[in-house]
Amino acid sequence: MKMDDMVIISVDDHISEPPDMFEKHLQGDALATAPQFHTTADGANYWTYQGMTMTSVGLNAVVGRVPEEYGMEPQSLEQVRKGCYDPRARLDDMNANGIAASLNFGSIGGFDGSRCFHMAPDKDLALIHLRAYNDWHIKDWCATDPDRFIACALLPTWDMDATVAEIERVAAMGCTSVTLTENPTKIGLPSIHNEYWEPMWKALAENDITICLHIGSGNAAPHASLETPIEAWISTMPMSIAVGAADWLQLSALQRYPDLKIILSESGIGWVPYFLERSDFAHERHKAWTNSGFEGTKPSEVFRKHFMTCFIDDAFGLKNLEDLGEDMVAYECDYPHSDCLWPEVPEWLWDSVQGLTDTRIDKITHLNAMRMLNFNPFKHHKREELTVGALRAKAAADGVDVTPISTGGAAPLAEGEAKRPVTSGDIMAMMKKQAEVA
Amino acid sequence: MKMDDMVIISVDDHISEPPDMFEKHLQGDALATAPQFHTTADGANYWTYQGMTMTSVGLNAVVGRVPEEYGMEPQSLEQVRKGCYDPRARLDDMNANGIAASLNFGSIGGFDGSRCFHMAPDKDLALIHLRAYNDWHIKDWCATDPDRFIACALLPTWDMDATVAEIERVAAMGCTSVTLTENPTKIGLPSIHNEYWEPMWKALAENDITICLHIGSGNAAPHASLETPIEAWISTMPMSIAVGAADWLQLSALQRYPDLKIILSESGIGWVPYFLERSDFAHERHKAWTNSGFEGTKPSEVFRKHFMTCFIDDAFGLKNLEDLGEDMVAYECDYPHSDCLWPEVPEWLWDSVQGLTDTRIDKITHLNAMRMLNFNPFKHHKREELTVGALRAKAAADGVDVTPISTGGAAPLAEGEAKRPVTSGDIMAMMKKQAEVA
């Protein structure tokens, strides 16, 4: 295999929702009460919904910028690449990056909708608007090319009847995944170990729907202190999902629903073999008093059967693919966030798969994602049309411009302030200020 | 090499402090106001100090029990092995386990003293008693056999002048390490990035004193929910130090004091190569705006120069020793806590070092610990007297009894309650109840 022959599916990207998203899917009062897009006198965008205010473009949508501005927070859709909010422009950017297909999480409601619909006081309205959100995601965004966008729906988990109904509704539209908080207790719902969730597990299993748990959607990714240089937080953020991974690994529903599938989005992979070995040790060493429910299997076996982990750039993990399980690892791009290697993903990825067989390269670049997400990009496209080489040739023919740009935004240090390490406190202050602008 | 030829130093064990610890080191008012040991009518032990109450035996001092009782919390010194509080009995237990030397953390004040002396309202008294604590640790516990106990002092970090004085005082007594919270902001002190700490870095570097940061001494080891089976927490607890590791890796004092040495106690090792790779990625990708202070070096280089990580049982980490750095990994026993493999450490360890050269086995079993802690167990003992085989022969000759015992204690489930998975909530309730007994 050559770099240009890879077919790359990204199982974790992001959308900055466009202003008109609800217009085609709602009318009358339902449209009037839907989340509303606004622009301040200074040009900053934001959304309002049921008394709440939400920033528009989503955390750190800085793809395509000069590196000096990765830490600056875009305040309007004008400061981000069009591919953040326009699916046709996104396809162009995917082509330039050699990405065959992409699963996307939203921004205004958080990765799982919990910051918008779950917090809304009027849950009848929230259900109407969450459904419209899914309609837009599936019928507008993904339908732009259903072979190249993998649908991932929100669920109204504050109501289990509505959740089951929504699972069946989106499944009928061809959607094969949902995004959930990795820790529902953080939004006031029962823990995943509570019987509250039983109808959802059943409906997900029966409809062959995969659960995506994105880092930062529940358990904290802690900053040690406000004075800690921000690189510390960047480096530990993916691994913060270990708390959620351990929690979900104990889920007894995995024993009752052997087909339940879970993707740990933006998890990284290199720490996972340690985590599995440690989970096995903890179980073997403590099961005499913990009464945990692994019923003769090892935690690592349960994990390798149900969980897929994802990587952006993770040479150590790929070197140890056998300890991870070669069927449960997938690539992710994280467009348009600052870790995203756009438009150079193929170069980075090719470099890190050098020790692997072609079979394994195919698994981690697309086959595992296809199987875990019950997704087929080759319905209307031949394989050779979706390779890195073919997509980039198309981008070149279409004149997709990938030149790094400078578009500004909120900055972590004050203008004119002497150069010093940017801290967690600086970033939190920047985010707070930005929220106040909105 | 054979299993019996290994020389094993453990860089992380624990003491349940004996009732008479302050008597030889204080008198008069100073003794009368020192932490006091008590026994309830039911036989439970506890300590009081300046209005605070502390449980006596320390978290989970269950070594030597039957596995069914690993989750039961000892309430008195009568329920734990004598080796928890008596240094001569500890040497017997080390012999039976083939352990040549051991570094110990205390219990009543937390691993770093912060739960006792740092919380005390009268800091003049706290300084007197902290110093007496160090006197006892160095002159009583460690002096029982200074070739086999590695001293590790507490520091009065609420006062930098007193801290510098105490560093110099314990260094003069031959102590070569101190234990600190991994996150001082949790006890109301400035972050490690604050200039407040400058005198301490200087004094530690000048006196060649190594810093030990024990998991759970600062940053949280989170429970996902109260309903989460406790095995989840057990499995993620060591890795919770990643937040602290990332914080300390950014410490600018490491650039100013090239000899500063840090041990991440009970960290585990298998996740560390991922963490280093991720830290390098975060730095390379973001340095254009983070202004972080690595001055041309990689974070992983700084880590491998200054930080030692430790393992209890960690085959994946040892398999990847080259990615860790073979000079910065050490064994730890964790006696008397429930992960401790006593009295079978040599068997477990030997099994996991099978892929390593004799040189590397020597490094991770004792040479790295000796170098990092400036400690020499061979001053009064020949090497062949401190091997697994020699120590176990001595234990056998001395008749050290290692038969698993049942001694009870507080239990996570109510008596007669049906068998079900023990949860985080159960353990927290057990600890709360135990604190109320005290």
Interface residues (C-beta under 8 A of the other chain):
Chain A: V66 P67 E68 E69 Y70 G71 M72 N183 T185 P190 S191 I192 H193 N194 N219 A220 P222 A224 S225 L226 E227 T228 P229 I230 E231 A232 W233 I234 S235 T236 P238 M239 A242 V243 G244 A246 D247 L249 Q250 S252 G268 I269 G270 W271 P273 Y274 F275 E277 R278 S279 F281 A282 H283 R285 H286 K287 A288 W289 T290 N291 S292 G293 P299 D313 D314 A315 F316 G317 N320 D323 S338 D339 P412 K419 R420 P421 V422 T423
Chain B: V66 P67 E68 E69 Y70 G71 M72 N183 T185 P190 S191 I192 H193 N194 N219 A220 P222 A224 S225 L226 E227 T228 P229 I230 E231 A232 W233 I234 S235 T236 P238 M239 A242 V243 G244 A246 D247 L249 Q250 S252 G268 I269 G270 W271 P273 Y274 F275 E277 R278 S279 F281 A282 H283 R285 H286 K287 A288 W289 T290 N291 S292 G293 P299 D313 D314 A315 F316 G317 N320 D323 S338 D339 P412 K419 R420 P421 V422 T423
